[in-house]
């Protein structure tokens, strides 16, 4: 009985430790239309690897990354290990709603952070620092041009 209790506490401690090492990014999806196309995906990049919401569960699970997209409500959340990431919206090859959107990446960048105003002239992507146990909110992906 004592051994079972000890193992239970070890398992709970390990689960809490793993979840405490991850954080998240959440925000709005935008697209230059009156709706968010259901084919739109979200990608995160840590400078070396890029992970997208349409990739296999096994690849995402191995990286401890999960995506939740709600196209109707135009929002998303990504759970991922602590670190620095760039985030953008895009479309899988051949799935863009119009030919001019093919291959574009709508980053969270200076232009978006500035309110997408004509006076905002920088388009530099912003690195988002994710801390363990925290979700960074209000990160809009949407600079399509």
Wavefront OBJ file of the C-alpha trace (Angstrom):
o trace
v 0.000 0.000 0.000
v 2.810 2.371 0.921
v 4.558 1.600 -2.376
v 1.342 2.337 -4.325
v 0.934 5.683 -2.565
v 4.543 6.611 -3.315
v 4.133 5.677 -6.994
v 0.924 7.714 -7.201
v 2.659 10.800 -5.810
v 5.578 10.337 -8.213
v 3.207 10.072 -11.179
v 1.236 13.161 -10.111
v 4.473 15.091 -9.547
v 5.778 14.117 -12.981
v 2.501 15.157 -14.650
v 2.554 18.522 -12.872
v 6.204 19.026 -13.779
v 5.555 18.393 -17.489
v 2.532 20.712 -17.608
v 4.428 23.419 -15.718
v 7.146 23.379 -18.391
v 4.694 24.279 -21.130
v 2.915 27.517 -21.854
v 0.796 28.880 -24.630
v -0.034 31.513 -27.208
v -3.637 32.534 -27.877
v -5.336 35.157 -29.975
v -7.371 36.076 -33.009
v -7.283 34.839 -36.574
v -7.757 37.435 -39.301
v -8.216 37.223 -43.035
v -9.082 39.941 -45.589
v -12.675 38.788 -46.041
v -15.862 38.501 -44.022
v -14.944 34.991 -42.826
v -11.937 32.882 -41.840
v -11.391 30.170 -44.467
v -11.585 26.711 -42.853
v -8.403 25.687 -44.684
v -6.346 28.262 -42.759
v -3.679 26.780 -40.485
v -1.468 28.221 -37.744
v 2.280 27.598 -37.584
v 4.895 28.283 -34.926
v 8.621 28.414 -35.497
v 11.376 28.472 -32.915
v 14.049 29.433 -35.404
v 14.999 25.832 -36.122
v 11.808 23.841 -36.406
v 8.375 24.818 -37.694
v 5.201 23.130 -36.502
v 1.774 23.626 -38.106
v -1.734 22.765 -37.003
v -2.239 20.424 -39.967
v 0.752 18.191 -39.150
v 0.456 14.672 -37.782
v -0.513 14.172 -34.166
v 2.566 12.030 -33.610
v 4.941 14.800 -34.766
v 3.147 17.427 -32.677
v 2.913 15.141 -29.626
v 6.616 14.333 -29.829
v 7.314 18.090 -29.770
v 4.746 18.595 -26.942
v 2.730 21.003 -29.099
v -1.034 21.130 -29.549
v -3.228 23.488 -31.563
v -6.867 24.484 -31.118
v -8.388 26.531 -33.937
v -11.937 27.834 -34.052
v -12.457 29.296 -37.522
v -16.040 30.401 -36.777
v -15.041 32.334 -33.649
v -11.810 33.469 -35.369
v -9.520 32.432 -32.535
v -6.793 29.934 -31.718
v -4.649 28.602 -28.896
v -1.312 26.804 -29.105
v 0.141 24.885 -26.142
v 3.894 24.425 -26.426
v 7.124 24.160 -24.437
v 8.576 27.322 -22.923
v 10.758 29.223 -25.416
v 10.657 31.907 -28.101
v 8.433 31.499 -31.148
v 7.253 33.272 -34.279
v 3.621 32.572 -35.183
v 1.739 32.975 -38.445
v -1.354 31.943 -40.350
v -1.094 30.388 -43.794
v -2.677 27.806 -46.080
v -1.443 24.348 -47.024
v -0.093 24.176 -50.568
v -2.965 24.284 -53.048
v -5.597 25.147 -50.406
v -5.521 28.971 -50.483
v -8.956 30.467 -51.253
v -7.475 32.642 -54.014
v -4.267 32.325 -56.043
v -2.800 35.550 -54.595
v -2.897 34.026 -51.074
v -0.909 30.946 -52.066
v 2.323 30.746 -50.060
v 1.676 33.868 -47.957
v 2.413 33.873 -44.225
v 0.356 36.227 -42.046
v 2.708 36.853 -39.123
v 2.128 38.468 -35.790
v 4.436 41.405 -36.476
v 5.077 45.091 -35.777
v 2.358 46.115 -38.249
v -0.277 43.998 -36.449
v 0.883 45.140 -33.002
v 0.658 48.768 -34.177
v -3.008 48.279 -35.080
v -2.541 47.692 -38.840
v -2.571 51.426 -39.384
v -1.149 52.946 -42.597
v 1.325 54.858 -40.400
v 2.852 51.585 -39.192
v 5.662 50.864 -41.603
v 7.512 47.896 -40.024
v 6.569 44.361 -40.987
v 9.187 42.669 -38.802
v 7.856 39.443 -37.213
v 7.799 39.548 -33.405
v 9.339 36.768 -31.348
v 6.927 35.707 -28.594
v 8.520 34.526 -25.360
v 6.471 31.730 -23.817
v 7.070 31.062 -20.123
v 6.217 27.842 -18.320
v 2.684 27.870 -16.954
v 1.639 31.066 -18.774
v -0.503 31.769 -21.821
v 0.385 34.863 -23.852
v -2.959 36.277 -25.037
v -4.124 38.784 -27.659
v -1.638 37.655 -30.305
v -3.367 38.327 -33.633
v -2.051 36.624 -36.745
v -3.058 38.624 -39.734
v -0.600 40.637 -41.793
v -1.545 39.070 -45.130
v 0.082 41.818 -47.198
l 1 2 3 4 5 6 7 8 9 10 11 12 13 14 15 16 17 18 19 20 21 22 23 24 25 26 27 28 29 30 31 32 33 34 35 36 37 38 39 40 41 42 43 44 45 46 47 48 49 50 51 52 53 54 55 56 57 58 59 60 61 62 63 64 65 66 67 68 69 70 71 72 73 74 75 76 77 78 79 80 81 82 83 84 85 86 87 88 89 90 91 92 93 94 95 96 97 98 99 100 101 102 103 104 105 106 107 108 109 110 111 112 113 114 115 116 117 118 119 120 121 122 123 124 125 126 127 128 129 130 131 132 133 134 135 136 137 138 139 140 141 142 143 144 145
